[in-house]
Each structure stands twice: as structure tokens, then as C-alpha cells.
Amino acid sequence: MRARAASAACAAALVACLAAPAAGLGQAELRSVEEGPGTVRLVLSAPVEEAFLRVGVIGAGGRAVEVPARRDPRDERAVVADVPAGAPAPALASWRVFSQDGHVSSAVGAADDGPLAVLARLLLLIAPVGLLGLVALSAGVVEPAVRAGGVAPPGRPPAEAEGFRRRAEAALAGRARRWWTAWWALLAAGAAGLLLAPVALLDALGEGPGELGTLLLDTRIGTAWWVQAAALAAAAVAGLALRRRGLPAGLGAALALGLPPAVALAAISWAGHASSGGDRTANIVIDAIHNGATALWLGGLLGLAVLALPAARALEPGDRVRLAAGVVVRFSALALAAVTLLVVTGVYRALAELGSVGDILDTGYGRALLVKLCLFAVLLVGGAFNRLVAHPRLERAALGLDDGDRGAASALRVSVAAELVLATALMVSVAVLIGLPPPG
């Protein structure tokens, strides 16, 4: 318990670093202002929406007035506004834009990203990550491990392996309710995030409920919201159709339950930072792969905690180690592949988002990224423990090479619990990171 509390305190301290003021750091910037006869043209650092444009100019009487503004059809990073006849030069008084990746910027700086916005993004991120991880763990790790008879000494008779499979399947069936409870809890979290996200965005824009339709129907973020809503609804329908069968088994059930959260994660990439830089297609695909790898690793840890480890604990010591070893062997391979993808895609995305090395400490986005990297590094230590210590100990015990290693299953449970605490903190840091405009 002390180790778990220490991990939680460390994670909380790291996330608290994000509370440092970030005003004026890493916000979407006004690159240039071009004033011509009857118009003023603003060029910004990111693509902007046609909706929610606000431009104020100095009118003929010397007073600031809001004028019609539109996005330049030749450049989605530029805004054009009409200037009244007789206005003095320079005419620009104020401006506000809503970028396609969801950031609100104005002449006085970036809009504050309040706790409600962070919570909404956190819920919308945790839901598909957890859902996809649960499916991957159940269908891609646990089911094959049971079908293969776990890890056991060679030369065992087929009847003995079949007996293990029956006992393991019974233990897993007894824990299926926990798996489905986690499934519905994650869907509820996603639904709450869908409700909160538009409220937070309208608040950042300074707009009232009457602009909800504009937000959801006329912006890229709104389109992504509808895709996520449809994906979570499809996941709920698939869950209702399959829950009476116990744990999802087979390719059809895995696709029915796993495809919707994968689509939701892709929508997050499509409407996020990856969509605002150069070479959008490559960045969106790489970011989607990054999100999917996160789900396989961190969501898979959730599956271990709610299904595989409780089921193993319900078995007799011999079967317990046999099942745990079979699951850990496969999950270790999955986690290693996921971490490799995370490192490769994460480095690519960081290089795309950061303008220079100094941005890591000098901008709010850079500091948030640094916190994320610190938490990721600590999680890697936990993963290395499982891979290099728990995994070999469980295999030795399951193969009958060392009875003293049967306590490895208990050590694995403690390690997974600590990793889930850190994974939650990591998701919080990502939710904060998404809300900060990248300096690059």
C-alpha cells in the first residue's frame, strides 16, 4: 500500500507541474496583418474555422466596431475582413479565431483552458483507450492463452490440458461480470465527456447555448464529436448484443466491440494537433497509430486488472500460475510491440510539434510534454519489471522449475495496480497537452 501511495503522490506531483502559468506561451499566433483598400487580412499560425471569426476595426469615427469576417478561400490560415470607408490606418483593433484543432486565440492571447475542458478531454480519451484495450486483452491475449493450455511442463497428456482449459474458462466466466462492468463504466465516461466537451468549448469561445448548432455542425471539432458519439453508440449496441454470451470470443465479437473505439481514437487524431500542421495525412495516421498503441498497452493493463488476474486468483495454485504465465507471455509481447510504436510515433510527433529544443521548457505545451515523458518513463520501468522479472518467474513456476517463484503472480498484481495509477496520471497529462497549442 505504501508503494502504491508513493506512486500516486509522485504522479500527482508531476501533473501539478502543469499548473504553472502558460499565458502567452505556445499560443496560436498572428503572423502578419496586410491592410489594403477596404480590407484587412490576418495570417495566423494554424488553420482556422469559418465559424466564430471575430474581427474589430477602427471605424470612421475612431470607435472600434466589429465587421464581417471570412476565411480566405486561398489560405485556410488567413482571415479577411471588410474595413468601413474612412477608417484610419492601421485599422485593425481586435480579432478572435477558432482553430480547426479546437484552440481559441485572440488579440489578447489564448483562451484559458479550464478544468471542465481538461475533464471532458480526459473522459473522451480514457473511454476508447480502455474499451479497445479490454477487447485486445480478452480476445487477443487471454483467449489464445487458454486455448493453448497456458504454460505447463512439456509431455502433459491432452486430457490434462483439456481439464485446465475447462477450469480456466469457468474462472474467466465467473469474472466476466467485472469485464462488462468496466466496459459500461468506460462508455458512461465517454458519454459524460461528449456532454461536457461542447459546454467547455462554448465557454472558451465566450458564446452561449444558441451557438451549439454552429459548433457541432460547422466545425472540424464538431464533426469529430459526431463521429465519437456514433462510435460510442455503436460500442454500446454491440455490448448489449453480446453481453449475454459472457466474455467476447472470436474474431466477429472482437471486431464488433473493438472497431468503434478504434474509430473514436482516429477521430481524436483527425481533429487534434496532427490536423493543423504540415503533411496532415501522415501526421494524422501516425497520431492514430500512437493512440492505438496506447490503448493496447494501457487499456490492456486495465484488462489484466479486471479479468485475467482475478480469474487466475480464483484457481488452484498450479492452474493459477499456469494461466498467469500464459497471459503474461502474450501480453508482454503485445506491450513490447505497443511501446515500440509509441516511442517511434511519439518522437515523430514531438519533432513535428516543437519548434526548437528550448520550447520544452519555455512553453506550456513543452512542459506538458515533459511531464508526459516523465510519466511514460516511470511506466516503462514497471513494464520492464514485468518483462524481465515477473514474466520469467511465472514461466519457471509454470514449468515446474522453481516452486519458490509462485509468488510472482502476487507481485504482478501489485505491479499492475501501480502501473494503472501512473497510467491515469499519464492520461491526465495528455488531456492537458491536447488543450495547449503546440509552439511548432
Secondary structure in CASP SS format (residue, H / E / C, confidence):
PFRMAT SS
TARGET T0000
AUTHOR 0000-0000-0000
METHOD secondary structure of the structure
MODEL  1
M C 1.00
R H 1.00
A H 1.00
R H 1.00
A H 1.00
A H 1.00
S H 1.00
A H 1.00
A H 1.00
C H 1.00
A H 1.00
A H 1.00
A H 1.00
L H 1.00
V H 1.00
A H 1.00
C H 1.00
L H 1.00
A H 1.00
A C 1.00
P C 1.00
A C 1.00
A C 1.00
G C 1.00
L C 1.00
G C 1.00
Q C 1.00
A C 1.00
E C 1.00
L E 1.00
R E 1.00
S E 1.00
V E 1.00
E E 1.00
E E 1.00
G E 1.00
P C 1.00
G C 1.00
T E 1.00
V E 1.00
R E 1.00
L E 1.00
V E 1.00
L E 1.00
S C 1.00
A C 1.00
P C 1.00
V E 1.00
E C 1.00
E C 1.00
A C 1.00
F C 1.00
L C 1.00
R E 1.00
V E 1.00
G E 1.00
V E 1.00
I E 1.00
G C 1.00
A C 1.00
G C 1.00
G C 1.00
R C 1.00
A E 1.00
V E 1.00
E E 1.00
V E 1.00
P C 1.00
A E 1.00
R E 1.00
R E 1.00
D C 1.00
P C 1.00
R C 1.00
D C 1.00
E C 1.00
R C 1.00
A E 1.00
V E 1.00
V E 1.00
A E 1.00
D E 1.00
V C 1.00
P C 1.00
A C 1.00
G C 1.00
A C 1.00
P C 1.00
A C 1.00
P C 1.00
A C 1.00
L E 1.00
A E 1.00
S E 1.00
W E 1.00
R E 1.00
V E 1.00
F E 1.00
S E 1.00
Q C 1.00
D C 1.00
G C 1.00
H C 1.00
V E 1.00
S E 1.00
S E 1.00
A C 1.00
V C 1.00
G E 1.00
A E 1.00
A C 1.00
D C 1.00
D C 1.00
G C 1.00
P H 1.00
L H 1.00
A H 1.00
V H 1.00
L H 1.00
A H 1.00
R H 1.00
L H 1.00
L H 1.00
L H 1.00
L H 1.00
I H 1.00
A H 1.00
P H 1.00
V H 1.00
G H 1.00
L H 1.00
L H 1.00
G H 1.00
L H 1.00
V H 1.00
A H 1.00
L H 1.00
S H 1.00
A H 1.00
G H 1.00
V H 1.00
V H 1.00
E H 1.00
P H 1.00
A H 1.00
V H 1.00
R H 1.00
A C 1.00
G C 1.00
G C 1.00
V C 1.00
A C 1.00
P C 1.00
P C 1.00
G C 1.00
R C 1.00
P C 1.00
P H 1.00
A H 1.00
E H 1.00
A H 1.00
E H 1.00
G H 1.00
F H 1.00
R H 1.00
R H 1.00
R H 1.00
A H 1.00
E H 1.00
A H 1.00
A H 1.00
L H 1.00
A H 1.00
G H 1.00
R C 1.00
A H 1.00
R H 1.00
R H 1.00
W H 1.00
W H 1.00
T H 1.00
A H 1.00
W H 1.00
W H 1.00
A H 1.00
L H 1.00
L H 1.00
A H 1.00
A H 1.00
G H 1.00
A H 1.00
A H 1.00
G H 1.00
L H 1.00
L H 1.00
L H 1.00
A H 1.00
P H 1.00
V H 1.00
A H 1.00
L H 1.00
L H 1.00
D H 1.00
A H 1.00
L H 1.00
G C 1.00
E C 1.00
G C 1.00
P H 1.00
G H 1.00
E H 1.00
L H 1.00
G H 1.00
T H 1.00
L H 1.00
L H 1.00
L H 1.00
D C 1.00
T C 1.00
R H 1.00
I H 1.00
G H 1.00
T H 1.00
A H 1.00
W H 1.00
W H 1.00
V H 1.00
Q H 1.00
A H 1.00
A H 1.00
A H 1.00
L H 1.00
A H 1.00
A H 1.00
A H 1.00
A H 1.00
V H 1.00
A H 1.00
G H 1.00
L H 1.00
A H 1.00
L H 1.00
R H 1.00
R H 1.00
R H 1.00
G C 1.00
L C 1.00
P C 1.00
A C 1.00
G H 1.00
L H 1.00
G H 1.00
A H 1.00
A H 1.00
L H 1.00
A H 1.00
L H 1.00
G H 1.00
L H 1.00
P H 1.00
P H 1.00
A H 1.00
V H 1.00
A H 1.00
L H 1.00
A H 1.00
A H 1.00
I H 1.00
S H 1.00
W H 1.00
A C 1.00
G C 1.00
H H 1.00
A H 1.00
S H 1.00
S C 1.00
G C 1.00
G C 1.00
D C 1.00
R H 1.00
T H 1.00
A H 1.00
N H 1.00
I H 1.00
V H 1.00
I H 1.00
D H 1.00
A H 1.00
I H 1.00
H H 1.00
N H 1.00
G H 1.00
A H 1.00
T H 1.00
A H 1.00
L H 1.00
W H 1.00
L H 1.00
G H 1.00
G H 1.00
L H 1.00
L H 1.00
G H 1.00
L H 1.00
A H 1.00
V H 1.00
L H 1.00
A H 1.00
L H 1.00
P H 1.00
A H 1.00
A H 1.00
R H 1.00
A C 1.00
L C 1.00
E C 1.00
P H 1.00
G H 1.00
D H 1.00
R H 1.00
V H 1.00
R H 1.00
L H 1.00
A H 1.00
A H 1.00
G H 1.00
V H 1.00
V H 1.00
V H 1.00
R H 1.00
F H 1.00
S H 1.00
A H 1.00
L H 1.00
A H 1.00
L H 1.00
A H 1.00
A H 1.00
V H 1.00
T H 1.00
L H 1.00
L H 1.00
V H 1.00
V H 1.00
T H 1.00
G H 1.00
V H 1.00
Y H 1.00
R H 1.00
A H 1.00
L H 1.00
A H 1.00
E H 1.00
L C 1.00
G C 1.00
S C 1.00
V C 1.00
G C 1.00
D H 1.00
I H 1.00
L H 1.00
D H 1.00
T C 1.00
G H 1.00
Y H 1.00
G H 1.00
R H 1.00
A H 1.00
L H 1.00
L H 1.00
V H 1.00
K H 1.00
L H 1.00
C H 1.00
L H 1.00
F H 1.00
A H 1.00
V H 1.00
L H 1.00
L H 1.00
V H 1.00
G H 1.00
G H 1.00
A H 1.00
F H 1.00
N H 1.00
R H 1.00
L H 1.00
V H 1.00
A H 1.00
H H 1.00
P H 1.00
R H 1.00
L H 1.00
E H 1.00
R H 1.00
A H 1.00
A H 1.00
L C 1.00
G C 1.00
L C 1.00
D C 1.00
D H 1.00
G H 1.00
D H 1.00
R H 1.00
G H 1.00
A H 1.00
A H 1.00
S H 1.00
A H 1.00
L H 1.00
R H 1.00
V H 1.00
S H 1.00
V H 1.00
A H 1.00
A H 1.00
E H 1.00
L H 1.00
V H 1.00
L H 1.00
A H 1.00
T H 1.00
A H 1.00
L H 1.00
M H 1.00
V H 1.00
S H 1.00
V H 1.00
A H 1.00
V H 1.00
L H 1.00
I H 1.00
G C 1.00
L C 1.00
P C 1.00
P C 1.00
P C 1.00
G C 1.00
END
